[in-house]
């Protein structure tokens, strides 16, 4: 077992399967829930059950949040947020994320490893969902904070940050 915290319940597994459209292929924990107790953010093991690298440590799965962030992304804001936050700061976010994820890989692992940072990218912003998930899970992520501010400004009821 790579992850700390309560093992997902059968109800969690059913909910997550429905939210992502398939049975999860690796170990995960629900680290953020909505006000009804439904999963919003998963923390994934860095390796799937078959050893395949999983670069997405924090995965946004809550339907309200996914829809809201998808709408934001569809507005073409990626370049804007990169300019606003700056590539040097975003690079630091990627480094922190990769370090946290890589610390979960067993020292005995000899196969392929996940690479890059948030959303599996090395530079810039690839996925607002992944940054927002990371921020909701309590990380210092200026991109995730920016997403939260945008959703708050639009009056979108979302899960609270831990």
Helices and strands as residue ranges (DSSP letters): H 10-20, E 28-33, E 39-44, E 58-60, H 63-74, H 78-85, H 87-102, G 118-120, H 128-136, H 142-153
